[in-house]
Amino acid sequence: MHGWLILDKPLGLGSTQGVSAVKRALRQGGYGKAKVGHGGTLDPLASGVLPIALGEATKLAGRMLDSDKVYDFTVRFGEQTDTLDAEGKVIATSEVRPTRADVAAVLADFTGPIEQMPPAFSALKVDGQRAYDLARAGEEVVLKTRNVTVFSLTMADEAGAGEDAVADIALTAHVSKGTYIRSLARDIAAALGTVGHVTYLRRTKAGPFGLHHAISLDNLGEAAMARTLEHLLLPLRAGLDDIPALSLTPDQAGALRQGRVLAGIVADDGQYFACLHDVPVALIEVQAREGRVVRGFNL
């Protein structure tokens, strides 16, 4: 079992619990032991696409953390919570409610490279401790701002940008790694002269994987018991859709498996997914016609 299972993570389930659910399904279905890891944390109060790497795909999970993401989310105006979502306690209120036209007018200010302050309730570390542990203990959490990119930010119904005040607004954001949607919601509300928090958050895309790839926990369990789980497994290559393939000769494949440098490769500089026929051998870096292993696959 080497490849990707894409979970449609339900509300209330953490990413590590998603990994545990896949391990349990493999065990209950009588599959052999496999390494299992996730390709990017998704908050328990968020649902949607959670890539789960199996076997040799776990060597690529780090690349998934660096990938861009797409989220559908809803901002409720008038109340800000300490967690910036519906789980927290209200810490600020405002009577100001923007119109859809007001919201549409500020979205451009949050598109492109922006500087963002992460939420105090986050998994970032402060002096070796998780920020959310410090925040829950009532300590003041001071985090550094970070540079992120919002590739696009749109209202769910652009045509309906009217003049009536709204309590909630549904948005879709395509963002770089490290972007916090809760912080984005807070800052959009502040730009509109009010406060707000996220009431709905669903990840619809993570790197190359979308909801059309995703399966529910129920379907996961049923497929495992029916011994058809492998039919839901996406190949190793699916996590590298942005990397060109490079065909190898048997001698070249043998050299890479031994960790040797390949000389005389006729390819531009950059990373390649090196294969012998249809068998993945390694992710390699080509520089000046020499290829070096970045990640080797034991297949």
Secondary structure, DSSP 8 states (H G I E B T S, - for coil): --EEEEEEE-TT--HHHHHHHHHHHHHHTT-----EEESS---TT-EEEEEEEEGGGGGGHHHHHTS-EEEEEEEEESEEETTSBTTS-EEEE-----BHHHHHHHGGGGSEEEEE---SSSS-EETTEEHHHHHHTT-------EEEEEEEEEETTGGG--SSB-SEEEEEEEE-TT--HHHHHHHHHHHTTS-EEEEEEEEEEETTEEGGG-B-HHHHHHHHHTT-GGGT-B-GGGGGTTS-EEE--HHHHHHHHTT--EES--S-SEEEEEEETTEEEEEEEEETTEEEEEEE---
